[in-house]
Amino acid sequence: MQPPRPRDQPTAESSADRATHAFVSRDVAETQAWLNTLLRRDVRLESLGPDGFEVRLSAHTLAGAHLIRAEYPAGMRLKRGEAHDDLTIRIVAAGGSLYSAGPQTLAAVPGRGLAINTGLCETGEYGRGSVHTTFTLAGEEVARIIQSSFGRPATERLAIAASFDLASADGATIAGLLAAMEAGLTGEAPLARTPQAARLLRDALVLLVLARFPNPYAAWFETAAPAPAPWQIRRAVAFIDAHDAGALTVQEVADAVGIGLRSLQEGFRKHKHVSPHDYIKQTRLARARSELLDPASTRSIEAIARHWGFVNRGHFALDYRNAFGEQPSQTRRRR
């Protein structure tokens, strides 16, 4: 690993265009800026003790996820700024790390892995000599994977905090998937050159963790796969997903598909486990969230809400908070 140039940190451009980053530093502020830019999060770092601060990081991007190998010879403390939901999976080779989430303390140590939403944690601490590999994916991307897999919007906050034994079948499989990712992103980097395969590997890891550890979506994996939805319901879903501006009513969807209102409602409840009205609202909230997170968007929050069919900003803010656990303004500040 080569030492970085002065203030060598990923910019928005380099994060998108370069698959690998290398970073070595003894400067807390420099490291904090590097990580915040790479991860698009607000974390604040502190030295652990009188021995100063040192970090060695290498990072790879994998279909929007980050795979980071980190070494903290002198340890480190971190505090969360603005909360940003994610799915973080950590495997520790040496040392250990602790996370504080309210009254709960969660540990990752050698031989045990940790799956957690760091957006629910207030503080963290990495012990002296910590060496770990971390997979992290933004919460909105996790929601897209869930929605794509189950055909219904994933709007519940990802409450997950699970420790697992690396010698168990689950732990060994998770470690194997992470090792495959790391191997596929180094050397000739076949995964970097085959984004379709990278995406499938990413999704397999996410779905395995969600299926095997307690979280709001674990029960979705326990039910038998539903029969394919009738073509009318599939067409209705496609129509809702393609409608990109303004309000949309259930009656308009029924008219577009050529199906009765009652049949549409019954079809959605049977095959999507949600009413068509709620599916429309959840889908459009998700689209609004994507635009709020888009650095290229110049529209105000009110304009974004109107564009996606939310006329009353107060109602929009309430629905948004219920769906994502934060205000639209908090999401916008993380761009």
N, C-alpha and C positions, 0 to 999 in steps of 0.2 A: 504494500500500500504506500503510495507516494504522499508526502505531506502536501496539504493544500497551498495554493497561492494565498497571499494575504486576503483575508475576508472572502475566502473561496466558499461560497454558499450557493445553493440552487436558486435560480430565478424562476419565474413562472415559465419562461421559455425553456430553460435548461431542464426543468423538471419534466416537461412534456417531451422533449426531444432526446434526452439522454437516458439510457436504461440503467446506468450505474453511476453512483457518486461515491467518492472517497473523501473522508474528512477526519483530520486529526487536530486537536486543539487543547490548549490549557486555559482558554478564555471562556468563562461562563456565558457572557453576553453574546459572544460570537457563536457559540454552540446553540444557544437558545434561538437566535435568529435563523440559523441554518435549519434546525428542526421545525420551527414554526413555518418556514417557507416550504420545506419539503412536504410536511403533513397538512398544511393549511389549518393549523390549530393554534390555540393560545396556551402554551405551557411556559412556566417560569421555573428556571433552574437555580439551584443553590449548591455551594460546596457542602460536603458532608461533615468535614472536620478541618483540623489545622493543617492537614497534609496538602491542601490546595485542591486543584481540579484538573482532571485529565480525561479525555475521551477519544476513542477511536471508533469510527463508524464507517460501515459500508452499507449501501442501500441499493436495492433493485426495485423497479416497478414491474407489476404483473397485472395487466388488465385493470388498471386503476388502483390496485392494492399496492402496499409497500412491504417489502421483505427486508428487514434491517438486522444486521449483526452489529452488536455494540459491546464495547469493552470500557469499563469504568474502573481503572486501577485504584482510584482514591474514593470511589463511591460518589453518590449524588443524591440530592433531594429535589423533588419537583412539586410545584403547585399548579393546579388548574386555573386558567382564567375563565373565559367564556366556555361553557360546556359545549362539547361537540360529540354527539353519539357516534360510536364506532363498534366494530368487533375487533378485539385485539387478542391474539393467541401468542403466548410466550413460552419458550422452552429455555431453561437455564442450564448452562454448561458449568458455571462456577459462581460462587457467591450466592446472591439471592436478591429478591425485590419484594417489597411490601406495598400494598395499596390500602388506603383508608377510604371507606364508603360509609359515612355515618358511623354507627357503632360497630360496624363490621371491618375486620382487618383480613386482607387476602394476601396469601404468600405464594411466590413462585420460587422453588428451590431445586437444586439438582435432583433429577429423578421424578419430578412432578412438573406438570405443565399448568398453565392458567389460561382460561378463556374468560374475557371480561369486556364490558363496555366501560372504557375509561372515562366517558362522559359522566358517569355516575360517581366517580371518585374525586375526592377533594385534594388528596395529597398522595405522594408516592416516595419511596426511598429505595435506592439501590445500594447494597452493601459494598464494602471494599473488595476489589478484585472481581466484581460482577462481570460475567460474560454471558450474553444471552442472544437468542434469535427471536425476532418478533415479526409476526404477520399482522398487519392492520389494514382495515378497509372501512371507509366512511359509512355511517349508518344509512344514508340514503341509497348507497349502492347495495347494501345488504337487503334493504327493502325491495329494491328492484329484482334481486335474485329470487326473493320469496314470492313476489307477485308473478314473476315469469314462471315459477315452478308450480304454483297453485292456482293461478288464474284469478286471483282476487287481491285487492290492495292490502298491503301490510302497513297499517297505521299505528300499531301499538309500539310504545317505546321498547327498545331492546334491553330488557332487564336480564342480564346474564352475568354470573360471577361463579365460576366453577373451577375447582382444582382437580386435576386428573393424574393418575399414575401412568407414567410412560411405559411401564412394563405390561399394562393392561392392553387388551385388544384395541380399545378405542385410542388409548394414548400412543400405542405403537403405530397405528394407522395415521393418526394426525402427524406424528413425527416423520413418518415415511413420506407423506404428501409434502411437508415443508422441505424435506431433504431433496425430493424430486424437483421442487420449484427452484431451490438454490442451485442444484446441478444444472437445470435447464436454462439458467440465466447467467452462467459463467462459461468461460472458455468460448466455444463456438456459439453459445447461447441459442440453442434451437427454439426455446420458448419465445425468446424475443423476436425471432424471425417467423414464428407461427402464432399470431395473436389468437386465432380461434382455439387452438389447443390450450394456450395459457388461460383463456377465459373459462374453459371447461374445467381445468384443474382448480382454478380459484373457486368456482361455483361448487365443485365437489367438496372442497375443504369446508366452505361456509355451511353447506347443507348438512354435512356430517356432524359438525359441532352443534348446530341448531337442533338436529334430531336426537343427539345423545345426551345433552345436558339441559337442565331446567331453564326455561325461558318462555315468554308468552306464546311462542309459535311451536313449541315442542309437541303439543297435542295435535297440530295439523298433520304431523307425520304418522300419527297412530291410527288415523282413519283410513279405510280402504280407498284406493284411488277411485274417484267418481267416474261414472260412465261419461264418455265424451258429450259435451253439450250439443243440443240440436243446432243445425246451421243457423236458425234464426237468432239464437242467443249469441253464437260466435260472431254473426254479422253485427249484432247490437253492440257487442264489446268493441269490435273494430271501429264502428261508427263513433262511439264515445271517445275512444283513444285518438281518432283522427280529427275530431272537432277541436280546433285550436284557438278559438276566440269566442268571447261572449257567453251569455247564459245558455243553458241547455236543459230542457225539460224531459221528463220521462215520456210524455205524450209525443214529443218530437222524435224521440228515439223509436217509439213504437210505429209511428207513421213512416219513418225512413226505412224500417225493416219490413213493414207490411204485416204486422202482427198486432193482435188485440192487446190493450193495456193490461188486462188481467193475466193473459198468457205470458206476457213479458215479465210481469212481477213474479209469477209462479216459477217461470223458467230460471230467473236470476236466483231466487231463494233456493231452488233445488240444486242448481249446478254451480252457483258462485257463492252460496251461503251468505248472501247480502242482498238487500233490496236494490233495484236499479237506481233509485234516488241516492242511496248511500254510496253506491259504486261510482256514480257520476261525481259526487262531492269529494270522495276520497281520491279519485283519479286527478281531479282538477287541483286539489290541494297539493298533491305530489308534483304536478306540473309547475305550480306556483313556487314550490320549494326549490325545484331545479333552477328556475330563473333567478330566484333570490341568491342562489349560490354561484350563479354564472358571472364571472368577472367582466364579461363583455356586455352585460345588460346595463342600460343606462336609465331604465324606467324607474319611477318612484315605487314605493311599496303600494301606495294607493292605486297607481296605474296598473301594476301587476295584478292586484286583486280584481280590478274591474275587467282586465283582459281575460281572466280566467273565470269570469262570471260571478264574482262576489261584489255586489253593489255596496253593501254596508260594511265599512272598514272595521267597525267594532265587532260585528258578527264574524267577519273573516278572521280577525285576530283571535277570537275565542275558539273558533273551529280549528284554527292552525295550532294553537297551544294544546288543545285536547288531542290533536293528532300526533304532534311531534315533540311535545314537552317543552317548548320554548316559544318566545314571541317572534314574529317575522323580522323585527328589527335585529334580534340576536343572530338570526340566520344570516341576514345581510352583512353584518359586521365581520363574518368569518370568511368572506370572499377572498 
